[in-house]
Amino acid sequence: MEEKKKRVKDRIVSAAWELFYEKGYDATTVDDIIRLSDTSKGSFYYYFDGKDALLNTLSTVLDDLYLSLKEEMDPYMDSFEKLMFLNYRSHLFMERSIKVDLLASLYSTQLISKGERSLLDQNREYYKLISSVMEEGQKRGEINRRKSVSELLKYYSLCERALVTDWCLNKGSYSLAEYSKEYMPIMMESFKGKQL
């Protein structure tokens, strides 16, 4: 039963973000979301108070992406390369699937939120996956041990947010994915380990 509920909620979230990208947030209606997700009004309002409540689901959308990227990663890839792969692919997804103005407004609401800041929730799949890659990297000697995994994770996510924020400030005038591909390795260079 729980799995079925999750599937319905996931369909609503997925449909909403697809529509936000295609039509824009303001032009998307609850009826549009219900139609595309093939659910009912009752189901929609069971999970969400209204369209605005869906804005808080960005972290869910991104976590679903990270779960799929985890499956795609070559287990024999160097840990540093895995981190760069995850960064590039997540930023490519954002660039292709989330309108820059919507992303900017979502980031700004996280800045002024007095309640939960969902993007910083340490229980997210994002943080679990990045932490596990870093732990593996430290064990293999591919990521240095001078800093703890939690310190490395904080810096890594700070770098990712900085790249996204700059992209938003520049109104998406360049490719976030390509810029990240070039500059994230430079930003993270000091965390590379010495191969044993």
Secondary structure, DSSP 8 states (H G I E B T S, - for coil): -HHHHHHHHHHHHHHHHHHHHHH-TTT--HHHHHHHHT--HHHHHHH-SSGGGGGGGHHHHHHHHHHHHHHHS-TTS-HHHHHHHHHHHHHHHHHHHS-HHHHHHHHHHHHH-SS--GGG-TTSHHHHHHHHHHHHHHHHTSB-SSS-HHHHHHHHHHHHHHHHHHHHHTTT-S-HHHHHHHHHHHHHGGGB----
